[in-house]
Amino acid sequence: MHSRLLLILIFSLLSGQTYYQSAIGVEYNSYNARSFAMGSSFSDGSAFCLISNPANLSMGNNSNFSIIASYLVDSKLERRSIVVKDSFEDYLTEADYVRNINFNSSYAIGLKYNKDMGRMAFSLGAAYLPYKNYSYDYKEEIRGSLPSNDGDIFSRDPFLGSHILKSEGKQNLYSLGSSLDWQMNENILMSFGISSNIIDDAVITENMSLDILPMDDNISGYFSDIIPYDIKYNLEGASFFTFAYRLEFNKYLFGLSFEESAEIINNLNDFNYYYLDMTISETDDITYDIISYSELYADNPIIIDYIDDYLELKTSNIEKPQKNGFYFSIINPDKNDVSFILGYERYQYKKSYILSSNEKYSLGIEHYTINNTALRFGLEYKTSPFKPYISSISSFTFGLGRKINNFVFDIGGRYSQIQFNYPDLYPVIDNLFEELDIVNESNFILMGTLSYKF
């Protein structure tokens, strides 16, 4: 029986590629629902902007002191399919054999202080953010087969058990920074910002097991021959600086940002997949050999390359790429905040030969209705660092906001869908399937933010 473990890629602050990103960590491009709904962290003027654009710390209608908190829920639906062919070996359809839903949640909190000093303004901020999430849950049902006579009513594919994979762990980030504004004249304002960001340590656990129901029947050939494993490893934190510059000219805004690269030390130095290969001799003697995936797929270099690259990510230090950003915005003079934004970001990897430097383009708009409710929409397009396995990811963002007295309520969402191929990592040796599976993933993220200005 074709049995396998769902393995999916991601990087991007976006969706997709879940299992790959459990190795390098899932992160998000913004923790403010307003900027999240506009598809760009460059539109964020709260304390959460410290990680990506601290020059925006003084942007907006600021009071002396403000506090902000966000809660994020990330839902991913993963479907893994095989190609069904007709008797002529032509494509017929795709048949799903796995359907999993992953839920992850996180929260963030930030504080900001602003001081107006005439033609100059000083802002100071601090934030606690979830940086990377390494959690992943996978469960694949294993079904058997039974013969039946006409008229018999029973299940012909009884449930035998499951393949289960579970990983857990997350890293948080602490950010402290400031910005300084200089009103050069009535039409021109410049702002400079800097922040220090510290990523804390983490302990990651991962367990792969076979949950087999007790039964008298022979179930060989149904479950994978992989040897179950239970690993635990540490990730050492890192730190980096972010620098940013903002120039306002009348109602137009131009900005630059620069994030340093960093390296998270991974002490998982060795990890591999091993399988138990059973051999029956002519005299009915049974012997068992432990083989690796490279021996199992010795005649299929494409599958070996896929698994090699994943294991290289799994056991290497995690590189935070250097990020350079540029954006153009139109300011709403009534709100002293961004109403339209175009953004460009480049993520540059210098050490990893698996991850490729990639780019992100974003567009966002904000419109206020007659009852002063903000409507927001955005588009994101990002090339993938997992080339050639995934080429690009597109996302649609949306949200709304409402101010009531000193409270501001914002909600933002993002949806994307992606399809790619990946091999069978957990095969049955006697029924080895050496074609690539089709993986479909849809991702929906919902974020709520509450801020209060004193």
C-alpha positions in Angstrom: 0.0 0.0 0.0 1.2 3.5 -0.8 2.0 5.0 2.6 3.9 8.2 3.1 4.5 11.2 5.3 3.3 14.5 4.1 6.3 16.8 3.6 5.7 20.4 2.7 8.0 23.4 2.1 7.7 27.3 3.3 9.6 30.3 4.0 8.0 33.5 3.5 6.2 34.9 6.0 3.6 33.6 3.8 1.9 30.3 3.3 2.8 26.9 1.9 5.6 24.4 2.5 4.6 23.6 6.1 6.9 20.6 6.8 10.0 22.4 5.3 9.3 25.4 7.5 9.1 23.3 10.6 12.8 22.9 10.0 13.7 26.6 9.5 10.7 28.1 11.3 7.5 29.9 10.2 7.6 33.7 10.6 5.3 36.5 9.6 5.9 39.9 7.9 3.9 42.0 10.3 2.3 41.8 13.8 0.0 44.8 13.4 -3.4 43.9 11.8 -3.5 47.2 10.0 -0.2 46.8 8.1 -0.9 43.0 7.8 -4.2 43.9 6.0 -2.3 46.2 3.6 0.2 43.6 2.7 3.2 45.5 3.9 5.1 46.0 7.2 6.2 49.4 5.9 2.8 50.8 6.7 3.2 50.0 10.4 3.8 52.9 12.7 3.3 51.1 16.0 6.0 49.6 18.3 5.8 46.5 16.1 7.6 48.4 13.3 10.9 48.1 15.2 11.9 44.8 13.6 11.5 46.0 10.0 11.3 49.8 9.9 11.9 51.8 13.1 11.9 55.1 11.2 8.1 54.8 11.2 7.9 54.9 15.0 6.8 58.5 15.1 4.3 58.2 12.2 0.6 58.8 12.7 -1.4 60.8 15.2 0.7 60.0 18.2 0.2 60.7 21.9 2.8 60.7 24.6 2.4 57.0 25.3 0.6 54.1 23.6 0.3 50.3 24.0 -0.5 47.7 21.4 -1.3 44.0 21.5 -2.0 41.5 18.7 -3.2 37.9 18.5 -2.7 35.8 15.4 -4.2 32.5 14.3 -2.6 30.6 11.4 -4.6 27.8 9.7 -3.2 25.6 6.9 -5.1 23.0 5.0 -2.7 20.4 3.4 -3.8 17.8 0.9 -1.4 15.3 -0.6 -2.4 13.5 -3.8 -1.2 10.8 -6.2 -1.8 10.8 -9.9 -4.2 8.1 -11.1 -3.6 6.8 -14.6 -5.7 4.7 -17.0 -4.7 1.4 -18.6 -2.7 3.3 -21.2 -0.6 5.1 -18.5 -2.2 8.4 -19.4 -3.3 10.9 -16.8 -6.7 10.3 -15.4 -7.2 12.3 -12.2 -5.6 13.2 -8.8 -6.6 11.2 -5.7 -6.1 12.7 -2.2 -4.8 10.3 0.4 -4.0 12.8 3.2 -5.9 15.8 4.4 -4.5 17.7 7.4 -5.3 21.0 9.1 -2.6 22.8 11.2 -3.5 25.5 13.6 -0.9 27.8 15.3 -1.5 30.9 17.3 0.7 33.6 18.8 0.5 37.0 20.5 2.6 40.1 20.5 2.7 43.3 22.7 4.5 46.6 22.3 4.9 50.0 24.0 5.7 53.4 22.4 6.6 56.8 23.8 6.6 60.0 21.7 8.0 63.4 22.6 7.5 66.5 20.5 10.4 69.0 20.7 9.3 71.7 18.2 10.8 71.0 14.8 12.1 67.7 16.1 10.3 64.6 17.6 11.8 61.7 19.5 10.2 58.2 19.7 11.1 55.2 21.8 9.6 51.8 21.5 9.9 48.2 22.8 8.2 45.1 21.6 7.8 41.4 22.4 7.1 39.3 19.3 6.9 35.7 18.3 9.7 35.2 15.8 9.7 31.6 14.5 7.3 28.7 15.0 8.6 25.2 14.5 5.4 23.4 15.4 3.8 20.9 12.9 1.2 18.1 13.2 0.7 15.4 10.7 -1.5 12.3 10.7 -2.0 9.9 7.9 -4.7 7.2 8.1 -3.6 3.7 7.1 -6.3 1.5 5.5 -6.3 -2.2 4.9 -8.3 -4.3 2.4 -10.7 -7.2 2.8 -12.5 -9.4 0.3 -16.3 -9.5 0.3 -19.1 -11.4 -1.2 -22.0 -9.8 -3.0 -24.6 -8.6 -0.5 -22.2 -8.4 2.5 -22.2 -5.0 4.3 -18.9 -4.1 5.9 -15.9 -1.9 5.3 -13.6 -3.2 2.6 -10.8 -0.8 3.7 -10.7 -1.2 7.5 -8.8 1.4 9.6 -5.5 -0.1 10.7 -3.7 2.8 12.3 -1.8 6.0 11.5 1.5 7.5 10.7 2.0 10.4 13.1 4.5 13.2 13.1 4.6 16.0 15.6 7.1 18.8 16.2 6.9 21.6 18.7 9.0 24.7 19.6 9.1 28.4 19.0 11.4 31.4 19.3 10.5 34.8 20.5 12.1 38.2 19.7 12.7 41.2 21.9 13.0 44.6 20.2 14.1 48.0 21.5 14.6 51.0 19.3 14.0 54.7 18.7 13.5 57.2 15.9 14.2 60.9 15.5 12.2 63.2 13.2 13.4 66.5 11.8 10.9 68.9 10.2 13.2 70.7 7.8 10.5 73.0 6.5 6.7 73.1 6.0 6.9 70.5 3.2 9.8 68.2 4.1 10.3 65.9 7.1 13.1 63.4 7.6 13.2 60.5 10.0 15.9 58.1 11.1 15.4 55.0 13.1 17.4 52.2 14.7 16.5 49.1 16.6 18.2 46.2 18.4 16.6 42.8 18.1 17.3 39.8 20.2 16.1 36.3 19.3 15.9 34.0 22.3 16.9 30.3 22.6 14.5 27.4 21.9 14.2 23.7 22.4 12.6 21.8 19.5 11.1 18.3 19.8 10.1 16.1 17.0 8.5 12.6 17.1 7.5 10.3 14.3 5.6 7.2 15.3 3.3 4.4 14.0 0.0 4.1 15.8 -1.1 0.5 15.0 -4.4 -1.0 16.2 -4.1 -4.4 17.9 -5.3 -7.1 15.5 -4.7 -10.7 14.6 -4.4 -10.2 10.8 -1.1 -9.8 9.0 -0.6 -6.0 8.3 2.8 -6.2 6.7 2.9 -4.1 3.5 0.5 -1.5 4.8 2.7 0.6 7.2 5.9 2.3 6.3 9.1 0.5 7.0 10.7 3.7 8.4 12.2 3.3 11.9 10.3 5.7 14.2 12.4 8.4 15.9 12.1 10.9 18.7 14.6 13.8 18.7 15.2 16.9 20.8 17.6 19.7 19.9 18.5 23.2 20.9 18.6 26.4 18.9 20.8 29.2 20.2 19.5 32.7 19.8 21.0 35.5 17.8 20.8 39.3 17.5 20.7 41.9 14.7 20.2 45.6 14.1 17.7 47.3 11.9 18.3 50.7 10.3 15.7 52.8 8.5 15.2 56.2 6.8 12.0 58.0 5.9 11.4 61.1 3.8 8.1 62.9 3.6 7.5 65.5 0.9 4.0 67.0 1.1 1.7 64.0 1.0 4.3 61.6 -0.5 6.6 59.4 1.5 9.7 57.5 0.5 11.5 55.0 2.8 14.5 52.7 3.0 15.2 49.9 5.5 18.1 47.6 6.2 18.1 44.5 8.4 21.3 42.8 9.3 21.7 39.1 8.7 22.0 36.7 11.7 22.7 33.0 12.3 20.7 30.8 14.7 23.0 28.0 15.9 21.5 24.5 15.5 23.0 21.7 17.6 21.2 19.0 15.6 24.4 17.9 13.8 23.2 14.5 12.4 19.8 13.3 11.3 18.8 10.7 8.8 15.9 8.5 7.8 16.4 4.7 8.2 14.3 1.8 7.1 14.0 -1.8 8.2 14.4 -4.1 5.2 13.2 -7.7 5.7 14.6 -10.5 3.6 13.3 -14.1 3.5 15.8 -16.8 2.3 15.0 -19.9 0.4 15.1 -21.8 3.7 12.6 -19.4 5.2 15.2 -17.7 7.4 14.3 -14.0 8.0 17.0 -11.4 8.2 16.7 -7.6 8.8 18.9 -4.9 7.4 18.8 -1.2 8.3 19.1 0.9 5.2 19.1 4.6 4.6 17.0 6.6 2.1 20.0 6.9 -0.3 20.1 3.1 -0.5 16.4 2.8 -0.8 16.2 5.2 -3.7 19.6 4.3 -5.2 18.2 4.3 -8.7 16.3 7.6 -8.4 18.7 10.6 -8.0 15.9 13.1 -8.2 14.2 11.8 -4.9 17.6 11.6 -3.2 18.3 15.3 -4.1 14.9 16.3 -2.6 15.6 14.5 0.7 19.3 15.6 0.8 18.2 19.3 0.6 15.7 18.9 3.3 18.1 17.1 5.7 20.7 19.8 5.0 18.2 22.4 6.1 17.2 20.3 9.1 20.8 19.9 10.4 22.3 23.3 9.4 22.4 26.6 11.3 19.3 28.7 10.5 20.3 31.8 8.5 18.3 34.9 8.9 18.8 36.7 5.6 19.9 40.3 5.2 16.9 42.3 4.2 16.8 45.5 2.1 13.6 47.4 1.6 12.3 50.3 -0.3 8.7 51.7 -0.3 6.7 54.6 -1.7 3.5 55.8 0.0 0.8 58.4 -0.2 -0.2 60.0 3.1 -3.8 60.7 4.2 -3.4 64.2 5.6 -6.5 63.9 7.8 -5.1 60.8 9.5 -1.4 61.6 9.1 -0.9 58.0 8.0 -0.4 55.9 4.9 -3.4 55.4 2.6 -1.5 53.8 -0.3 1.8 52.0 -0.4 4.1 50.1 -2.8 6.8 48.1 -1.3 9.9 46.1 -2.4 12.0 43.8 -0.3 15.0 41.7 -1.1 16.1 38.8 1.2 19.7 37.9 0.7 21.2 34.5 1.8 25.0 34.4 2.0 25.7 31.1 3.7 23.1 28.5 2.7 23.5 26.8 -0.6 19.9 25.4 -0.3 18.1 28.7 0.2 18.2 31.2 -2.7 18.0 35.0 -2.3 14.4 36.1 -3.1 12.2 39.2 -3.5 8.9 40.4 -2.3 6.5 43.0 -3.9 3.5 44.4 -2.1 0.7 46.8 -2.7 -1.8 48.1 -0.1 -4.6 50.6 0.1 -6.7 52.1 3.0 -10.0 53.8 2.6 -12.2 55.4 5.2 -16.0 55.2 4.9 -18.5 57.9 5.9 -18.8 56.4 9.3 -15.0 56.5 9.8 -14.4 52.8 9.4 -11.2 51.9 7.7 -11.3 49.3 4.8 -8.0 47.8 3.8 -6.8 45.6 0.9 -3.4 44.4 -0.3 -1.6 42.1 -2.7 1.7 40.3 -2.0 4.0 38.5 -4.5 7.1 36.7 -3.3 9.6 34.6 -5.0 10.5 31.5 -3.0 13.9 30.7 -1.4 13.1 27.0 -2.1 14.0 27.0 -5.7 13.6 25.1 -7.9 10.9 23.3 -5.8 8.7 26.3 -5.5 8.9 29.4 -7.8 6.7 32.0 -6.2 3.8 32.6 -3.8 0.9 35.2 -4.2 -1.4 36.3 -1.4 -4.4 38.5 -1.0 -4.8 40.5 2.2 -7.8 42.4 3.6 -9.1 44.0 6.8 -10.8 46.8 8.6 -10.3 49.1 11.5 -12.4 51.3 13.9 -11.4 53.9 16.5 -13.6 54.3 19.6 -12.4 57.1 21.9 -8.7 56.2 22.7 -9.1 52.6 21.6 -8.3 51.4 18.1 -9.5 48.0 16.9 -8.0 46.4 13.8 -8.5 43.1 12.1 -6.6 41.7 9.1 -6.5 38.5 7.1 -4.5 36.9 4.4 -5.3 34.0 2.0 -3.0 32.1 -0.4 -2.9 28.8 -2.2 0.0 26.8 -3.6 0.7 23.6 -5.4 4.0 21.7 -5.7 5.5 18.2 -5.9 7.4 16.2 -3.3 8.5 12.6 -3.1 7.4 9.8 -0.7 9.6 10.0 2.3 8.0 7.2 4.3 7.5 4.3 1.8 6.6 0.7 2.0 9.7 -1.1 0.7 7.7 -4.0 -0.9 5.6 -1.4 -2.8 8.0 1.4 -3.5 6.4 4.4 -5.1 9.0 6.5 -6.8 6.9 9.2 -8.5 6.5 12.7 -7.0 3.2 13.4 -5.1 1.2 16.5 -5.7 0.9 18.7 -2.6 -1.9 21.3 -2.4 -1.9 23.8 0.4 -4.3 26.7 1.3 -3.4 29.1 4.0 -5.6 31.5 6.0 -4.2 33.8 8.6 -6.4 36.0 10.8 -4.9 38.7 13.1 -6.6 41.1 15.6 -4.9 44.1 17.1 -6.0 46.4 20.0 -4.2 49.6 20.7 -4.7 52.3 23.3 -3.3 55.9 23.2 -3.0 57.6 26.6 
